[in-house]
Amino acid sequence: MVKENIGAAGARFFPFIFTLFVFLSCMNLIGLVPYTFSPTSHIFVTLGLSLSIFIACTIIGLSTYKLNYFSMFMPVGCPL
């Protein structure tokens, strides 16, 4: 079912998404242990993950679609 939805081009991102899922799950499960806190509740972990993923997605989008990458954020037929 996953292969049908992401296709061949999206399959190269599966290891990253799976690793991110496992990391977040493990960090949140650590918070269930008494007298500990989940590391993902710390603002710098959340900020670091979100910024690194945002920058990586922007770089991958620019390298794949060049300047047409920015046109994906506007509706079709909208004047500049």
N, C-alpha and C positions, 0 to 999 in steps of 0.2 A: 504494500500500500504506500509506503514511503517513496519507493522508486517511481511509482506512477505520479506522485504529486510533485516531487522536486526535479525529476528528469535527470538526464546524464550530466548536464552542466552544473546543477545544484548539488550533485553527489560529492563533489570535491570539498564542500563545506560541512559535510556531515561529521567528520571527526572533530572539528572545532565546536560545533553545536553540542555534540555529545559530551565533549570534555567540559564545556561550560555548564551543562546540565548536571554532570556528576560533581563538579566543584561546588556549585551552589547548593546542591542537595546535601553533600557532606558537611559543608560549613553550617548549614541550618540544623542538621542533625546534631552537631556538636553542642548547639544551644540547648538541646534537650537533656544534656547531662547536668545533674545538680551542681550548683556552685560554679558554673561556667556561663559564658555568654556567647552568642553566635557571632563570629567575626564579620558576617555580612551586615550586622546591625551597626558597625562602625562606619562613619560617613566616608572615611578615606578609602576603604575597600570598595564601597559602592561607587564613589566618584572615580576611582582608578579604573574599575571595570567598565563603567559606562563611557568614559572618555576614550579608553583604548579601543573599544568596539566601535565607537562613532568614528574615530580617526581611521581605523582599518577599513570600515565600510566605505568611507569617502574615498580613500586611496584606491580600493578595488574598483569602485564605480568609475572613478576618473580614468583608471588605466584600461578599463573595459570599454567604456562608452565615450571617452574623450570629453569634449565640451557638451555633447548631447546629454550627458548625465544630468545637468542642471535643468534641462527641459522636461525631465520626468516629474518635477515638482510643480509644474503648471498644467492646467487643463488644456486639452487639445483645442486649437482654434482661438486661444486667448491672445489678444494683441499684446506685444511687448510693451 
